[in-house]
Amino acid sequence: MNDKHRAAGRSGVGAVMGSKNLKAVVVRGKGRIPLADGDGFKAFNKQVLDVFNAGVKQAPLGLTVNGTAGVVMSTQNFGVLPTKNWQQGTFDGWEKIHGEKLTQRFLKKILPATAAPSDAAA
């Protein structure tokens, strides 16, 4: 949790770690891991970002108000919406769970963003 009311969570990994009483994950290493196909990676990354940005433009409030559910439309359209523990990339009922729909149905008020301590000192 951060900023008192924001959660950084995705796919339930944190829940599994908590159930195992795991307190931290530490990774140590030196150097970089080279990409097998750097140009191919860049091209694919651009393709993904273009689709993502198109979806965000359709829902102008995007992640700011709609949270992670704000990317449901984009990920569904691109076929990478994690469904059934990543066994599928699309979800037949996505229209009922995308960010804009959930925001319309459940949002009561928008909490102001809280500045990080380093921001307040600047």
Residue pairs with C-beta under 8 A, 6 or more apart in sequence:
1 7
1 8
2 8
3 113
3 114
4 114
5 111
9 15
10 68
11 82
11 86
17 25
35 41
48 78
48 80
51 74
51 77
51 78
52 71
52 74
52 75
52 78
54 74
54 77
55 71
55 73
55 74
55 75
55 77
56 62
56 63
56 70
56 71
56 74
58 73
59 66
59 70
59 73
59 98
59 99
59 100
61 70
61 99
61 100
61 103
62 70
62 99
63 70
63 71
63 99
64 70
65 99
65 103
65 107
65 110
66 98
66 99
66 100
66 102
66 103
67 99
68 99
69 97
69 98
69 99
69 102
69 103
70 98
70 99
70 100
71 99
72 81
72 94
72 97
72 98
72 99
73 94
73 98
73 99
73 100
75 81
75 82
76 90
76 91
76 94
76 98
79 89
79 90
80 89
81 89
81 90
81 91
81 94
82 89
83 89
83 90
83 91
91 97
95 101
